[in-house]
Amino acid sequence: MSLIEKMKAKVLDIINPEIEYTQEDFNKEFSSVSTTSNSNYKLDVRFLNTSSNPNPEYATAGSSGFDLRASLDLPILIGAGEVAIVPTGLYFEIPENFEIQVRPRSGLAAKNSVTVLNTPGTIDADYRGEIKVILINHSKTTFKIENGDRIAQAVLASVINKNIVNLNEVKTISSDTERGAGGFGSTGTK
């Protein structure tokens, strides 16, 4: 078993109530593993790039996501309040127990009011089709997207293995928490 496989298994042990293994145990066991160096402990994610754009990459050492670029033969115009599905020309083999989350680019949202509609968009591990991004234009003017424009970012995230999740329907649920059913701003803004 590779180190990555062992680490993934131990992460699942942390959330399994039948196993006495904690986050502290994990930290002690893997404290000597470097996650910032170019080591053999990186997760291999295979992808195919059919676009004319550069391969996706992390912009800085601290980046959580990599940019997704539009793969277009002709520009797309998104009218005010309209939605467009934008192809990227990218196909991924996402490892089991992981997903790709498609998220907005902050600059595109702040400067142009264009964002990812279903944020975060989820690309499941068993999906092998082209990654496409659903964008919405919240501005009052038409927004133009051209080939190669950075339209979103993608974050590879681990998910709890569905083999250890038991969805159990009940007649009532516990409400004896500090928050209870309070939502939509019930905790205030300050």
N, C-alpha and C positions, 0 to 999 in steps of 0.2 A: 504494500500500500504506500503510495507516495505521501509526502508530507502534506500536500494540499488536501488529498483525500482524507488523511487523518485529521487535519484541522476541521474540515467540513463535518466529519462525523462527530467530533467533539463539540462543535457548535450545536449540533442537534441534541447531544447529550445534555447540554445546559438547559434546554427548554423542555426536556422530558422529565415529568414529575416522578417517574419510576426509577430514575437514575440519580444517585447522589453525586452530582458533578456540577460545580458552580463556575461562574465567570472568573472568580479568583483562582480556582483550580486551573482553568484554561490559561489565564495570564501567567501563572507560575510555569506551567508545562511548556509554553511556547514563548517565554520571555527572551530567549536568545535568538529567535527567528527575526531577521531583519525584513521589514516590509518596505523599506525605502531604497534598498540597494538593487542593482541589477543582479539578481540571484536566480537560482533554479526554482524558486518558490512562487513564480508568477503563474497565474491562471491563463491557459492558452485559449483564446477565443478566435475561432476561424471565421473569416468573412470573405465575401466576393464583392469586388467593386466593378460594376459594369458601367459606371459613369465616366465622364471625361475629367472628373474632379480628383484632387489628391486624396489619398487614403485618409481615413479618419485618424486623428491623433489627439493626445492630451496636450493642450497648449502650454501648461506649466507643470512642474513637479507636484504642485498641490491641487491641480484641477480634479474635480470629482467626475466630470463628464467630458466627452469629446463631441466636437461639433458635427452636426448633420448638415449637408449641403444639398441644395436643390439640384436635381438632375433633369434638365429641361432642353428640349429642342427649340422651343419658343418661349418667350417670357409669359408669365401668368400675371393677370391683373386681378386683384381682390378688391372689389368695391367696398365702400363703407358698410359695415355690418354684415358683410358676406363671408362665406367659408370656402376654402379651397383645400383639396387633398394634393399634397406636393410630393412627388416621387424623389427618392434619393439615389437610386441605382445601387443600394447596398443590401446585401443578404448576409445573415449571420447564422452560425451554428452556436447557439447559446447553450452553455453547459447546463445539465440537469441541476435543479435547485437554484437556478438563477433566472433573472429576467432582465430585459433592457427597459428602463424607464425613459420615455421621451418627454423632455421638459422644455419650457420656453428659454430663450436667450434673453437675459435681462436688458441688454441694450436695444434689442428689437422691440421689446415691450415698452420700455421707458421712452424711447425716441420716436416710435412709430405707432404705438398702441396695437401692435400685431403680436399675437401670442398663440400658444398651442391650446386648442379648444378642450381636449380631454386630458387635462393635466393631472397627474402624469399619465401619459399613454403607456400601456403595458404591451411589451412584445414578449410573448411566452416562449419558453425554452423549446417547445416543439414546433414553432412557426418557422417555416423556411422560405416564405415569400419575401418580396421586396419591402423594405422599410419605407413607409409613407407617413407624412406628417400632416395632421389636420390643423390648419391655421385659420384663425379668425381675425378680421380687421375691425378693431373697435374704434378706429378713428373716423373722422368725417370726410376723409378723402380716399381716393383709390390708391392702393399700394401695389407696386410692381416688384415681382420676384424674377430674377434672371438666373440662368445656369451658373452654378458655383456659389450663389449666395448662401451664407450660413443662416439657416432658418430655425434651428432648434439644437438642443444638446441631448446626448444620450448618456445615461448612467447605468452601469452594470450593477445590479443589486441582488443580494441573496434573498431567497424566500424560504419560508418554513416548508419543509418537505411535507407534501400532502399525505404521505403514508403515516405520519404521526399525528395528523389532525383528525379529530373525530367530531364532526358536526352533529350535535345532539339536541334535537328539538325538545323543548320543555313547555309547560303551561305558563310558567311565570319565571322571571329572572330576578336576581338579587338587586335591590336598589339601596342597600345600606352602605353607600359610599359617601364621602364628603360632597361629591358633586351630584350624585343621583342622576336624574334625567335632565339636568340643566345643560343647555347647549346654546349655540348661536349667540355668543356674547354674554352668557350668564355669569361669567367670572369677571366681567368688567374689562376696562381698557387700561387701567393703571395699577 
